């Protein structure tokens, strides 16, 4: 019975993973089509939600602290990427957070600290995977603190919303790409595969967002 439940959860997780990878790719490639981008974006969010739920269940059923924390980190990126647009619809140029926003920010920081603690123990045992934990843990703390510091502050950059939305969702998309790679590619230094997608995709995403913002500015 236990094995059957785990297998069922795993199947849902795999389907959600492919859905997230596909919809994320469509959302990124169709930024010029608002309707398509929104539809793909919604599919991506719910795919990431199911990925988060199923990965959490699997990590609890078969203890895996690293994947559990990475699951929380990935969904934190997804939530903040969506939430920034919801806040934009409420306010014009100022982040006016609710209790939920503070919870999300604190969660990001807490997850980051937990990942860094895991990194410490991995380094203590001479495990190179500690580099991966150090990498993602630092990012999670930085973003969580950054979110909190921007609450209730006015912005001079009117494109802050699109920048934050795009980069957080790009980070969540990287999670799906990374998961696909680490499952299907095997190398001796496996920890490299966990970091490489971020080092490649995020700079590209940043460049694309910058170009998009420049297009908006020329139309104003």
PAZAPA-4460 file (N, C-alpha, C; in steps of 0.05 Angstrom, whole numbers, plus 32768, in hexadecimal, padded with zeros to 4 digits):
% residues 220
    n_x    n_y    n_z   ca_x   ca_y   ca_z    c_x    c_y    c_z   seq   type   mol
   8011   7FE8   8000   8000   8000   8000   8011   8019   8000     1      X     A
   8026   8019   8011   8038   8030   8013   8046   8035   7FF9     2      X     A
   8050   801F   7FED   805E   8021   7FD3   804C   802A   7FBD     3      X     A
   8033   8022   7FBE   801F   802A   7FAA   801A   8048   7FAB     4      X     A
   8016   8052   7FC3   8011   806E   7FC7   8029   807F   7FBE     5      X     A
   8041   8076   7FC5   8059   8084   7FBD   805C   8085   7F9E     6      X     A
   8056   806E   7F92   8057   806D   7F74   8043   8080   7F68     7      X     A
   802B   8081   7F73   8016   8093   7F68   801F   80B0   7F6B     8      X     A
   802A   80B7   7F82   8034   80D2   7F86   804A   80D9   7F73     9      X     A
   805C   80C5   7F6F   8072   80C9   7F5C   8069   80CE   7F40    10      X     A
   8054   80BF   7F37   8049   80C2   7F1C   803E   80DE   7F19    11      X     A
   802F   80E7   7F2D   8023   8103   7F2C   803A   8117   7F2B    12      X     A
   804F   8112   7F3A   8066   8124   7F3B   8074   8126   7F20    13      X     A
   8077   810F   7F13   8084   810F   7EF8   8073   811E   7EE4    14      X     A
   8059   8118   7EE4   8047   8126   7ED1   8047   8144   7ED6    15      X     A
   8047   814C   7EEF   8047   8168   7EF7   8062   8175   7EEE    16      X     A
   8077   8166   7EF0   8091   8170   7EE8   8093   8176   7ECA    17      X     A
   8088   8163   7EBA   8088   8168   7E9D   8075   817F   7E96    18      X     A
   805F   8181   7EA4   804C   8197   7EA0   8059   81B2   7EA6    19      X     A
   8068   81B2   7EBC   8076   81CB   7EC4   808B   81D2   7EB1    20      X     A
   809A   81BF   7EA7   80B0   81C4   7E94   80A4   81CE   7E7A    21      X     A
   808F   81C2   7E70   8083   81C9   7E57   8075   81E5   7E59    22      X     A
   8065   81E9   7E6D   8056   8202   7E70   8069   8219   7E76    23      X     A
   807F   8214   7E85   8092   8228   7E8A   80A1   8231   7E71    24      X     A
   80A7   821E   7E60   80B4   8224   7E47   80A2   8235   7E35    25      X     A
   8088   822E   7E34   8075   823D   7E24   8072   8259   7E2F    26      X     A
   8070   825C   7E4A   806C   8276   7E56   8084   8288   7E50    27      X     A
   809C   827D   7E51   80B4   828D   7E4C   80B6   8295   7E2E    28      X     A
   80AE   8283   7E1D   80B1   8288   7E00   809A   8299   7DF4    29      X     A
   8084   829C   7E04   806D   82AB   7DFA   8067   82C4   7E0A    30      X     A
   807C   82D2   7E12   8077   82EB   7E21   806A   8301   7E10    31      X     A
   806C   82FF   7DF6   805F   8313   7DE4   8041   830D   7DE1    32      X     A
   8039   82F6   7DE8   801C   82EF   7DE7   8011   82ED   7E03    33      X     A
   8005   8302   7E0C   7FFC   8304   7E28   7FE9   82ED   7E2F    34      X     A
   7FD6   82E7   7E1E   7FC3   82D2   7E23   7FD0   82B7   7E27    35      X     A
   7FE1   82B0   7E14   7FF0   8296   7E15   8002   8295   7E2D    36      X     A
   800F   82AB   7E33   8022   82AD   7E49   8013   82A8   7E64    37      X     A
   7FFB   82B5   7E66   7FEC   82B2   7E7F   7FE2   8295   7E83    38      X     A
   7FD8   8289   7E6D   7FCE   826E   7E6F   7FE5   825B   7E77    39      X     A
   7FFB   825D   7E69   8012   824C   7E6E   801C   8251   7E8B    40      X     A
   801B   826A   7E93   8024   8271   7EAE   8013   8265   7EC4    41      X     A
   7FF9   8264   7EBF   7FE7   8257   7ED3   7FEC   8239   7ED4    42      X     A
   7FEF   822D   7EBD   7FF5   8210   7EBC   800F   820B   7ECB    43      X     A
   8023   821C   7EC7   803D   821A   7ED4   803A   821B   7EF2    44      X     A
   802B   822F   7EFC   8027   8232   7F18   801B   8219   7F25    45      X     A
   8006   820F   7F19   7FF9   81F7   7F25   800A   81DE   7F22    46      X     A
   801A   81DD   7F0D   802C   81C7   7F0A   8041   81C8   7F20    47      X     A
   804B   81E0   7F26   805F   81E3   7F3C   8052   81DD   7F57    48      X     A
   8038   81E3   7F5A   802A   81DD   7F72   8029   81BF   7F77    49      X     A
   8022   81B0   7F62   8021   8193   7F64   803C   8187   7F68    50      X     A
   8050   8193   7F5B   806C   818A   7F5F   8074   818D   7F7C    51      X     A
   806D   81A4   7F87   8073   81AA   7FA3   8066   8196   7FB6    52      X     A
   804C   8192   7FB2   803C   8180   7FC3   8047   8163   7FC1    53      X     A
   804B   8159   7FA9   8054   813E   7FA5   8070   813A   7FAF    54      X     A
   8082   814D   7FAA   809E   814A   7FB3   809F   814A   7FD1    55      X     A
   808E   815B   7FDE   808D   815C   7FFB   8084   8141   8006    56      X     A
   806F   8136   7FFA   8065   811B   8003   807B   8106   8000    57      X     A
   8088   8106   7FE9   809D   80F1   7FE4   80B4   80F4   7FF7    58      X     A
   80BC   810D   7FFD   80D3   8112   800F   80CC   810A   802C    59      X     A
   80B2   810C   8033   80AA   8104   804D   80A7   80E5   804F    60      X     A
   809F   80D9   8039   809C   80BC   8038   80B7   80AE   8038    61      X     A
   80C9   80BA   8028   80E5   80B0   8027   80F7   80C8   802E    62      X     A
   80FF   80CA   8046   810D   80E2   8051   8123   80EC   803E    63      X     A
   8120   8105   8035   8134   8112   8025   8132   8130   802B    64      X     A
   8143   8139   803E   8142   8154   8047   8149   8168   8031    65      X     A
   815C   8161   8020   8165   8174   800B   814E   8179   7FF7    66      X     A
   8143   8164   7FEC   812D   8168   7FD9   8115   8175   7FE5    67      X     A
   8110   8170   7FFE   80F9   817D   800C   80FD   819B   800D    68      X     A
   8115   81A3   8014   811B   81C0   8016   811C   81CD   7FFA    69      X     A
   8127   81BF   7FE6   8128   81C9   7FCB   810B   81CC   7FC0    70      X     A
   80F9   81BA   7FC8   80DD   81BC   7FC0   80D1   81D6   7FCB    71      X     A
   80D6   81DC   7FE4   80CC   81F4   7FF0   80D8   820D   7FE3    72      X     A
   80F1   820C   7FDD   80FF   8223   7FD0   80F3   8228   7FB4    73      X     A
   80EF   8213   7FA5   80E4   8216   7F8A   80C8   8221   7F8B    74      X     A
   80B8   8218   7F9E   809C   8222   7F9F   809C   823E   7FAA    75      X     A
   80AF   8245   7FBB   80B2   8260   7FC5   80B6   8273   7FAD    76      X     A
   80C7   826C   7F9A   80CC   827C   7F82   80B2   827F   7F72    77      X     A
   80A4   8269   7F6F   808A   8269   7F60   8076   827B   7F6D    78      X     A
   8073   8279   7F88   8060   8289   7F96   8066   82A7   7F94    79      X     A
   807F   82AE   7F98   8086   82CB   7F97   8084   82D6   7F7B    80      X     A
   8089   82C4   7F67   8087   82CD   7F4C   806A   82D4   7F45    81      X     A
   8057   82C4   7F4F   803B   82CA   7F4B   8031   82E1   7F5D    82      X     A
   8039   82E0   7F76   8030   82F3   7F8A   8037   8310   7F82    83      X     A
   804D   8315   7F76   8055   8330   7F6F   8041   833C   7F5B    84      X     A
   8035   832C   7F4A   8021   8336   7F37   8007   833B   7F45    85      X     A
   8000   832B   7F59   7FE8   832F   7F69   7FEA   8349   7F79    86      X     A
   8002   834E   7F83   8006   8367   7F92   8005   837F   7F7F    87      X     A
   800F   837C   7F67   800F   8391   7F53   7FF2   839A   7F4D    88      X     A
   7FE0   8386   7F4D   7FC4   838D   7F46   7FB6   839C   7F5D    89      X     A
   7FC3   839A   7F75   7FB7   83A8   7F8C   7FC3   83C4   7F8F    90      X     A
   7FDD   83C6   7F8B   7FEA   83E0   7F8F   7FF9   83E8   7F76    91      X     A
   7FFE   8401   7F73   800B   840C   7F5B   802A   840B   7F5D    92      X     A
   8035   8416   7F71   8052   8417   7F72   805E   8411   7F8E    93      X     A
   804F   8401   7F9D   8058   83FB   7FB8   804F   83E0   7FC1    94      X     A
   8061   83D0   7FCD   8059   83B6   7FD6   804C   83B8   7FF1    95      X     A
   8032   83B2   7FF2   8023   83B3   800B   801C   8396   8012    96      X     A
   802D   8388   8021   802A   836C   8026   8014   8365   803A    97      X     A
   800A   834D   8038   7FF7   8342   804B   8007   832E   805D    98      X     A
   7FF9   8322   806F   8005   830E   8081   8012   82F7   8070    99      X     A
   8004   82F0   805B   800E   82DA   8049   8029   82E1   803E   100      X     A
   802D   82FA   8036   8046   8302   802A   805D   8300   803E   101      X     A
   8058   8307   8056   806C   8304   806B   8073   82E7   8070   102      X     A
   805F   82D6   806F   8063   82B9   8073   8074   82AE   805D   103      X     A
   806E   82B6   8044   807E   82AD   802D   809B   82B6   802F   104      X     A
   809F   82CF   8037   80BA   82DA   803A   80C9   82CB   804F   105      X     A
   80BD   82C7   8066   80C9   82B9   807D   80CF   829C   8075   106      X     A
   80BD   8290   8065   80C1   8275   805C   80DB   8273   804B   107      X     A
   80DE   8287   8039   80F5   8287   8027   810F   8289   8038   108      X     A
   810F   829A   804C   8126   829D   805D   812B   8283   806D   109      X     A
   8116   8278   8079   8118   8260   8089   8123   8248   8079   110      X     A
   8118   8245   8061   8121   8230   804F   813F   8233   8048   111      X     A
   8146   824C   8043   8162   8252   803D   8175   824B   8054   112      X     A
   816D   8252   806C   817D   824C   8083   817F   822D   8087   113      X     A
   8169   8220   8083   8169   8202   8085   817B   81F5   8071   114      X     A
   817B   8200   8059   818D   81F5   8044   81AA   81FA   804B   115      X     A
   81B0   8211   8056   81CC   8217   805E   81D5   8205   8075   116      X     A
   81C3   81FF   8087   81C9   81EC   809C   81D0   81D1   8091   117      X     A
   81C0   81C9   807D   81C6   81AF   806F   81E1   81B0   8061   118      X     A
   81E7   81C7   8055   8201   81CB   8048   8218   81C7   805C   119      X     A
   8215   81D2   8074   8229   81D0   8088   822F   81B3   808E   120      X     A
   821B   81A3   8092   821F   8186   8099   822B   8177   8081   121      X     A
   8223   817F   8069   822E   8172   8051   824C   8178   804E   122      X     A
   8253   8191   8053   8270   8199   8052   8280   818B   8068   123      X     A
   8273   8187   807F   8280   8179   8095   8287   815D   808E   124      X     A
   8277   8151   807D   827C   8135   8074   828A   8134   8059   125      X     A
   8296   814B   8051   82A5   814D   8038   8294   8145   801F   126      X     A
   827B   814D   8020   8268   8148   800A   8266   8161   7FF9   127      X     A
   826E   815F   7FDF   826D   8176   7FCD   8251   8181   7FC9   128      X     A
   823D   8171   7FCF   8222   817A   7FCB   821B   8192   7FDE   129      X     A
   822D   8197   7FF1   8229   81AE   8002   822A   81C8   7FF2   130      X     A
   8238   81C7   7FDB   823A   81DF   7FCA   821E   81E6   7FBF   131      X     A
   820F   81D1   7FB8   81F4   81D5   7FAE   81E2   81E2   7FC3   132      X     A
   81E4   81D8   7FDB   81D4   81E3   7FF2   81DD   81FF   7FF8   133      X     A
   81F6   8205   7FF7   8200   8220   7FFC   81F6   8233   7FE7   134      X     A
   81F5   822A   7FCE   81EB   823A   7FB8   81CE   8241   7FBB   135      X     A
   81BD   822D   7FBE   81A0   8232   7FBF   8198   823E   7FDA   136      X     A
   81A5   8237   7FEF   819F   8242   8009   81A4   8260   800A   137      X     A
   81BA   8268   7FFF   81C1   8285   7FFF   81AD   8295   7FEE   138      X     A
   81A5   8289   7FD7   8192   8297   7FC6   8177   829A   7FD4   139      X     A
   816E   8285   7FE2   8154   8285   7FEF   8154   829B   8005   140      X     A
   8169   829C   8015   816B   82B0   802A   816B   82CC   801E   141      X     A
   817B   82D0   8009   817E   82EA   7FFC   8163   82F4   7FF2   142      X     A
   8154   82E2   7FE4   813A   82EA   7FD9   8125   82EF   7FEF   143      X     A
   8126   82DE   8004   8113   82E2   801A   8117   82FC   8028   144      X     A
   8130   8303   802D   8137   831C   803A   8130   8334   8028   145      X     A
   8136   8330   800E   8131   8345   7FFB   8113   834B   7FF9   146      X     A
   8102   8336   7FFA   80E5   833A   7FFA   80DC   834B   8012   147      X     A
   80E6   8343   8029   80DE   8350   8042   80E6   836D   8042   148      X     A
   80FD   8374   8038   8107   838F   8038   80F8   83A1   8026   149      X     A
   80EB   8396   8011   80DC   83A6   7FFE   80BF   83AB   8005   150      X     A
   80B6   839D   801A   809A   83A0   8023   8096   83BD   802C   151      X     A
   807E   83C8   8024   8076   83E3   802C   8089   83F9   8023   152      X     A
   8097   83F4   800D   80A9   8408   8002   80A0   840F   7FE6   153      X     A
   80A1   8429   7FDF   809A   8432   7FC5   80B1   842C   7FB1   154      X     A
   80AA   8428   7F98   80BF   8421   7F84   80C1   8437   7F6F   155      X     A
   80D9   843E   7F69   80DE   8451   7F53   80DF   8443   7F38   156      X     A
   80E5   8429   7F39   80E7   8418   7F21   80CB   840C   7F1B   157      X     A
   80BD   8417   7F08   80A2   840D   7F02   80A2   83F1   7EF6   158      X     A
   80B9   83E7   7EEE   80BB   83CC   7EE3   80C4   83B7   7EF8   159      X     A
   80C4   83BF   7F11   80CC   83AD   7F27   80BB   8394   7F26   160      X     A
   80A2   8397   7F21   808F   8381   7F22   8095   836C   7F0D   161      X     A
   809A   8375   7EF4   809F   8362   7EDF   80BB   8355   7EE3   162      X     A
   80CE   8364   7EED   80E8   8359   7EF3   80E7   8342   7F07   163      X     A
   80D9   8348   7F1D   80D7   8334   7F33   80C7   831C   7F2A   164      X     A
   80B0   8321   7F1D   80A0   830A   7F13   80B0   82F8   7F00   165      X     A
   80BD   8304   7EED   80CB   82F5   7ED9   80E2   82E5   7EE4   166      X     A
   80F2   82F2   7EF6   8109   82E4   7F01   8102   82CE   7F15   167      X     A
   80ED   82D3   7F25   80E4   82BE   7F38   80D9   82A6   7F28   168      X     A
   80C9   82AB   7F14   80BE   8295   7F04   80D4   8287   7EF4   169      X     A
   80E8   8296   7EEC   80FF   828A   7EDE   810D   8277   7EF1   170      X     A
   8110   8280   7F0A   811C   826F   7F1E   810D   8255   7F22   171      X     A
   80F2   8257   7F23   80E1   8240   7F26   80E4   822D   7F0E   172      X     A
   80E5   823A   7EF6   80E8   822A   7EDE   8103   821B   7EDE   173      X     A
   8118   8228   7EE8   8132   821B   7EEA   8130   8202   7EFB   174      X     A
   811F   8203   7F0F   811B   81EB   7F20   8111   81D3   7F10   175      X     A
   80FE   81D8   7EFD   80F4   81C2   7EED   8109   81B8   7EDA   176      X     A
   8119   81CA   7ECF   812E   81C2   7EBC   8143   81B2   7ECB   177      X     A
   814B   81BC   7EE3   815F   81AE   7EF3   8156   8192   7EFB   178      X     A
   813D   8190   7F03   8132   8176   7F0A   8133   8162   7EF3   179      X     A
   812C   816C   7EDB   812D   815B   7EC3   814A   8152   7EBE   180      X     A
   815D   8164   7EC1   8179   815E   7EBB   8184   814A   7ECE   181      X     A
   8180   814F   7EE8   818D   813E   7EFD   8181   8121   7EFC   182      X     A
   8169   811F   7EF2   815C   8104   7EF1   8166   80F5   7ED8   183      X     A
   816C   8103   7EC3   8173   80F6   7EAA   8190   80F7   7EA2   184      X     A
   81A0   8106   7EB0   81BD   8108   7EAA   81CD   80FF   7EC2   185      X     A
   81E1   80EF   7EBE   81F1   80E5   7ED4   820F   80EB   7ECE   186      X     A
   821C   80F9   7EE1   8238   80FF   7EDF   8244   80FA   7EFB   187      X     A
   825F   80F8   7EFC   826C   80F3   7F16   8267   810A   7F2A   188      X     A
   826A   8122   7F21   8266   8139   7F32   8249   8143   7F2F   189      X     A
   8236   8133   7F39   821A   8138   7F35   8210   8153   7F3F   190      X     A
   821E   815E   7F53   8216   8177   7F5F   8217   818E   7F4B   191      X     A
   8228   818B   7F36   822B   81A0   7F22   8210   81A3   7F13   192      X     A
   8203   818D   7F0E   81EA   818E   7EFF   81D4   819D   7F0D   193      X     A
   81D6   819F   7F28   81C2   81AE   7F37   81C6   81CC   7F35   194      X     A
   81DE   81D5   7F30   81E4   81F1   7F2F   81E5   81FC   7F12   195      X     A
   81EF   81EC   7F00   81F3   81F5   7EE4   81DB   8202   7ED7   196      X     A
   81C3   81F6   7ED8   81AC   8202   7ECB   81A7   821F   7ED5   197      X     A
   81AA   8224   7EEF   81A7   823F   7EFA   81BB   8252   7EEE   198      X     A
   81D4   8249   7EEC   81EA   825A   7EE2   81E6   8261   7EC5   199      X     A
   81D8   8250   7EB6   81D4   8255   7E9A   81B9   8264   7E95   200      X     A
   81A4   825A   7EA0   8189   8265   7E9A   8184   8280   7EA6   201      X     A
   818B   8284   7EBF   8185   829D   7ECD   8192   82B6   7EBF   202      X     A
   81AB   82B5   7EB7   81B7   82CC   7EA9   81A8   82D1   7E8E   203      X     A
   81A0   82BC   7E80   8191   82BF   7E67   8176   82CC   7E6D   204      X     A
   8169   82C2   7E82   814E   82CD   7E8A   8151   82EB   7E91   205      X     A
   8166   82F1   7E9F   816B   830D   7EA7   816E   831F   7E8E   206      X     A
   817D   8315   7E7B   8181   8324   7E62   8167   8328   7E53   207      X     A
   8157   8313   7E51   813D   8314   7E43   812A   8328   7E51   208      X     A
   812A   8327   7E6C   8119   833A   7E7B   8122   8356   7E76   209      X     A
   813C   835B   7E76   8146   8376   7E71   813E   8380   7E56   210      X     A
   813F   836F   7E42   8137   8376   7E27   8119   837C   7E25   211      X     A
   810A   836C   7E34   80ED   8371   7E35   80E6   838B   7E42   212      X     A
   80F3   8391   7E58   80EF   83AB   7E65   80F7   83C2   7E53   213      X     A
   810C   83BF   7E45   8115   83D4   7E32   8100   83D9   7E1C   214      X     A
   80F3   83C3   7E14   80DD   83C6   7E00   80C6   83D6   7E0B   215      X     A
   80BF   83D0   7E24   80A9   83DF   7E31   80B0   83FC   7E34   216      X     A
   80C9   8402   7E3B   80D2   841D   7E40   80D0   842E   7E26   217      X     A
   80D7   8421   7E0F   80D6   8430   7DF6   80BA   8436   7DED   218      X     A
   80A6   8427   7DF8   808A   842C   7DF1   807D   8441   7E02   219      X     A
   808B   8448   7E18   807F   845C   7E2B   8085   8479   7E21   220      X     A
***
